[in-house]
Amino acid sequence: MNASTFDGDMARAPVAAPHPTHKLRLLLRREFWEHKGGFFWAPIWAGGISLVLYFMAILVGEVMARKAIADGELHGDNGFRINQLDIGMLTKHMSAEDMRQAAQGIDLSLFLSGTWPFIVLGFVVFFYCLGALYDDRKDRSVLFWKSLPISDRDTVVSKALGALVVAPVIAIAAAMITILGFMAFISLVVLIHGGNPYTLLWGPGNPLSVLVHLLASIPVYAVWALPTVGWLMLCSAWARSKPFLWAVMIPVFAGIFVSWFDVMDLFNLESGWFWGHIVGRSLLSAVPGGWLTLLDVDHVQNPEQLGSLLDVGRSYAVFLKPDMWIGAVAGVAMLVGAIRLRRWRDDN
């Protein structure tokens, strides 16, 4: 067999089509690199800023406490020395119930210390979905992507997964870094005042449990956020200009129309139902933790019981609520509409 025959056989050899999961992975990687500022740096910066503010608050608290001691305005008792705070005395006089409540309080404080990346996540997902399909048409890069063997379905699905999965995972990573930094600051304060950080903080608290709870909430967030992601991507595929105004004003004006003319009275419902279930779900479902509005919170009577709302089992209970699945179906339907619109929408 000569070289020319070998080259001819190689040219005629069939080329295997890329596996769908490989194609999806490449598309998700594309979304990450094109929106690295929002996906990666925004939650990192949010967590970093929150740590700076926590550190400043700790310094201010230390200065104010020492000033109060020097002025004679703050006195300790039962062996509790404020100016040379012996925090180790706390654990010696705490009962098992006190330790349990302290553990709940520490876990709740860990959740709260990591909220900044999640606040940013809501804004990132909102504006990312709003420009996901519109920006490709605006800068004409849609012509390049349509020339590749990538279907409109794959493109829209990859962008939706970027908002529903990739962005939350990165936000959770940023939140955990923030939480560990917060724990390091508090541990330093405990050490300075003669306490044992492991006994007082790391023992009762459980950062690993917090991480597991955050990771377990990703499916809940993905299903809950579908109405907002679907609506924003539908507007992104449809609007010829100013998708933000279209996305916001259509549901808001619909709510005003329903309220003015008492349309919901025809269904024996109040106008507030429309604002909460239609306007709110279409615009605000990307906010993490919004699904807690579907849960019974009447049992929460004090801050100690607030931690029960962060339990994974309680969060997964929203999957038993019809509102959860009705919103998810509506979100999927709007994503299908976005796929259809992308096939023929041309702004020439």
C-alpha positions in Angstrom: 0.0 0.0 0.0 1.6 3.3 -1.1 1.2 6.6 0.7 -1.4 8.0 -1.7 -3.7 5.0 -1.1 -3.3 5.4 2.6 -4.1 9.1 2.4 -7.2 8.3 0.3 -8.4 5.8 2.9 -7.9 8.2 5.7 -9.9 10.9 3.8 -12.8 8.5 3.3 -12.8 7.4 6.9 -16.0 8.5 8.6 -15.7 11.1 11.4 -17.6 10.4 14.5 -20.1 13.0 15.6 -19.2 14.7 18.9 -21.1 13.3 21.8 -24.0 15.5 23.0 -22.5 15.8 26.5 -19.2 16.9 25.0 -20.9 19.5 23.0 -22.9 20.7 26.0 -19.7 20.9 28.1 -18.0 23.1 25.4 -21.1 25.3 25.3 -21.1 25.7 29.0 -17.4 26.5 29.0 -18.1 29.2 26.4 -20.8 30.7 28.5 -18.4 30.8 31.5 -15.6 32.5 29.7 -17.8 35.0 27.9 -19.5 36.0 31.2 -16.6 35.3 33.6 -17.1 38.8 35.2 -20.6 38.0 36.3 -20.3 34.3 37.0 -17.0 34.3 38.7 -15.7 37.7 39.7 -19.0 39.3 40.9 -19.6 36.8 43.7 -15.9 36.7 44.6 -15.9 40.5 45.0 -19.1 40.5 46.9 -17.7 38.0 49.4 -14.5 39.9 49.7 -16.3 43.2 50.3 -18.5 41.5 53.0 -15.3 40.2 54.7 -13.8 43.7 54.8 -17.0 45.0 56.3 -17.1 42.2 58.9 -13.5 42.9 59.8 -14.3 46.6 60.2 -17.3 45.8 62.4 -15.2 43.6 64.6 -12.6 46.4 65.0 -15.2 48.9 65.8 -16.8 46.6 68.3 -13.4 46.0 70.0 -12.7 49.7 70.2 -16.1 50.6 71.5 -16.0 47.8 74.1 -12.6 48.8 75.4 -13.6 52.5 75.5 -16.7 51.5 77.5 -14.5 49.6 79.9 -12.1 52.5 80.3 -15.0 54.9 80.9 -16.5 52.6 83.5 -19.7 52.1 81.6 -19.3 48.3 81.2 -18.7 45.8 84.0 -18.5 42.1 84.0 -19.7 39.6 86.6 -19.4 35.9 87.3 -15.7 35.8 86.3 -16.5 37.5 83.0 -13.7 40.1 82.4 -14.5 42.5 79.5 -11.2 44.3 79.2 -9.4 41.0 79.1 -12.3 38.9 78.0 -12.0 35.3 79.2 -14.3 33.7 76.7 -13.3 30.3 77.8 -15.6 30.8 80.9 -18.5 30.7 78.5 -18.3 27.0 77.7 -17.8 26.0 81.4 -21.1 27.4 82.4 -23.1 26.3 79.3 -25.6 23.4 79.6 -26.2 20.9 76.8 -29.3 22.9 75.7 -27.2 26.0 75.7 -24.7 24.3 73.4 -27.4 23.1 71.1 -28.8 26.6 70.8 -25.3 28.0 70.3 -24.7 25.5 67.5 -28.0 26.6 65.8 -27.0 30.2 66.2 -23.5 29.6 64.8 -24.9 27.7 61.7 -27.4 30.5 61.1 -24.6 33.1 61.4 -22.6 31.2 58.9 -25.5 31.2 56.4 -26.0 34.9 56.9 -22.3 35.7 56.6 -22.3 34.0 53.1 -25.4 35.8 51.8 -23.6 38.5 49.8 -22.6 36.2 46.9 -26.2 35.0 46.7 -27.6 38.5 46.5 -25.2 39.2 43.6 -26.3 35.9 42.1 -29.9 37.1 41.7 -28.7 40.2 39.7 -26.2 38.2 37.7 -28.8 35.6 36.6 -31.3 38.3 35.8 -29.1 40.4 33.5 -27.4 37.4 32.0 -30.6 35.8 30.9 -31.9 39.2 29.6 -28.9 39.5 27.3 -28.3 35.8 26.6 -29.9 35.8 23.1 -30.2 39.5 22.5 -26.5 40.3 22.7 -25.7 37.6 20.0 -28.0 39.4 17.6 -26.8 42.8 18.6 -23.1 42.2 17.9 -24.0 39.9 14.9 -22.1 36.9 16.5 -25.3 34.9 16.0 -24.4 34.5 12.4 -21.1 32.8 13.4 -22.8 30.5 15.9 -25.5 29.5 13.5 -22.8 28.5 11.0 -21.6 25.9 13.4 -23.2 22.5 13.9 -24.9 23.7 17.0 -28.7 23.8 17.1 -30.8 26.5 18.6 -32.0 24.1 21.2 -28.4 23.3 22.4 -27.6 27.0 22.5 -30.7 28.0 24.6 -30.3 24.9 26.9 -26.6 25.7 27.6 -27.5 29.3 28.4 -30.3 28.2 30.7 -28.0 25.7 32.5 -25.4 28.4 32.9 -28.0 30.5 34.8 -29.6 27.6 36.7 -26.6 25.5 37.6 -23.2 27.0 36.7 -23.8 30.4 38.3 -25.3 29.0 41.6 -22.4 26.5 42.0 -19.8 29.3 41.7 -21.8 31.5 44.0 -21.8 28.6 46.6 -18.1 28.3 46.3 -17.7 32.1 46.8 -20.1 31.9 49.8 -18.1 29.1 51.4 -14.9 31.0 51.0 -16.6 34.0 52.6 -18.0 31.8 55.5 -14.5 30.3 56.2 -13.0 33.8 56.2 -15.7 35.0 58.6 -15.0 32.0 60.9 -11.3 32.9 60.7 -12.0 36.4 61.9 -14.2 35.3 64.7 -11.6 32.6 65.7 -9.0 35.3 65.9 -11.1 37.3 68.2 -11.8 34.3 70.4 -8.0 33.6 70.6 -7.2 37.1 71.5 -9.6 37.0 74.4 -8.3 33.6 75.7 -10.9 31.3 74.3 -10.7 28.1 72.3 -12.1 28.5 68.8 -12.6 24.8 68.3 -14.6 24.4 71.6 -16.6 27.6 71.1 -17.0 27.9 67.3 -15.8 25.0 65.2 -17.1 22.3 67.5 -20.7 23.6 67.9 -20.8 25.0 64.4 -20.7 22.8 61.3 -19.4 24.6 58.1 -19.4 21.2 56.3 -23.1 20.8 57.0 -23.7 24.4 55.7 -21.9 23.5 52.5 -24.0 20.3 52.1 -27.2 22.3 52.6 -26.1 24.9 50.1 -25.2 22.3 47.5 -28.4 20.4 48.1 -30.4 23.6 47.4 -29.2 23.8 43.8 -32.0 21.6 42.4 -34.5 23.6 44.4 -33.1 26.9 43.0 -33.0 25.5 39.4 -36.7 24.5 39.4 -37.8 27.6 41.3 -35.9 30.0 39.0 -37.3 28.5 35.8 -40.1 31.0 35.3 -37.8 34.0 35.5 -35.1 32.4 33.4 -37.7 31.3 30.8 -39.4 34.7 30.7 -36.1 36.7 30.4 -34.7 34.5 27.7 -38.0 34.7 25.8 -37.8 38.5 25.9 -34.1 38.3 25.0 -34.9 36.3 21.9 -37.9 38.4 20.9 -37.0 42.1 21.6 -35.5 44.1 18.8 -34.2 46.6 21.3 -34.3 47.4 25.1 -35.1 43.9 26.3 -35.0 45.2 29.9 -37.9 47.5 29.4 -40.0 44.8 27.6 -39.2 42.2 30.2 -40.1 44.4 33.2 -42.9 46.6 31.8 -45.0 43.8 30.2 -45.7 41.9 33.5 -45.9 45.2 35.5 -48.4 46.8 33.2 -50.3 43.5 33.1 -50.5 43.7 36.9 -51.7 47.3 36.9 -54.4 46.4 34.3 -55.5 43.4 36.4 -55.6 45.6 39.5 -57.5 48.5 37.9 -60.2 46.4 36.3 -60.5 43.8 39.0 -59.9 41.0 36.5 -59.1 38.4 39.2 -62.6 38.8 40.7 -63.7 36.7 37.8 -61.7 33.8 39.3 -62.6 34.6 42.9 -59.1 35.8 43.6 -57.5 39.0 44.7 -55.2 41.2 42.6 -52.4 40.3 45.0 -52.5 36.7 43.7 -51.6 38.0 40.2 -48.8 40.2 41.5 -47.3 37.3 43.6 -47.8 34.4 41.2 -47.4 36.0 37.8 -45.5 39.2 38.1 -43.3 38.1 41.0 -42.5 34.7 39.7 -41.6 36.1 36.2 -39.2 38.7 37.6 -38.0 37.7 41.0 -37.7 33.9 41.0 -34.0 34.2 40.3 -33.5 35.5 43.9 -32.1 32.6 46.0 -34.4 31.5 48.8 -37.5 32.8 47.2 -39.1 29.4 47.5 -39.4 29.8 51.3 -42.5 31.9 50.6 -44.2 28.7 49.8 -43.5 27.2 53.2 -45.4 27.6 56.5 -43.4 30.1 58.6 -45.9 30.6 61.3 -43.9 28.3 63.6 -41.0 30.8 63.6 -41.5 32.8 66.7 -37.9 33.8 67.6 -34.4 34.0 65.9 -33.4 30.6 67.2 -36.2 29.0 65.2 -35.2 30.9 62.0 -32.5 28.3 61.3 -35.2 25.7 60.7 -36.1 27.5 57.5 -32.6 26.7 56.2 -33.0 23.0 56.6 -32.7 21.0 53.4 -35.7 18.8 54.1 -37.9 21.8 54.6 -36.6 23.4 51.4 -37.3 20.1 49.5 -40.8 20.2 50.8 -41.5 22.9 48.1 -41.5 20.1 45.5 -44.8 19.0 47.0 -46.3 22.4 46.2 -48.3 22.8 42.9 -47.0 26.4 42.5 -43.5 25.0 42.2 -44.3 22.7 39.2 -46.7 25.1 37.5 -44.0 27.7 37.5 -41.5 25.2 36.2 -43.8 24.1 33.3 -44.3 27.7 32.4 -40.6 28.3 32.4 -39.9 25.3 30.2 -42.6 26.5 27.8 -41.1 29.9 27.6 -37.6 28.4 26.9 -39.2 26.4 24.1 -40.6 29.6 22.8 -37.1 31.2 23.0 -35.7 28.3 20.9 -38.4 28.8 18.3 -37.9 32.6 18.1 -34.1 32.2 17.8 -34.6 30.1 14.6 -36.3 32.9 12.7 -35.6 36.1 14.5 -33.4 38.4 12.3 -32.8 42.0 13.1 -31.6 43.0 9.6 
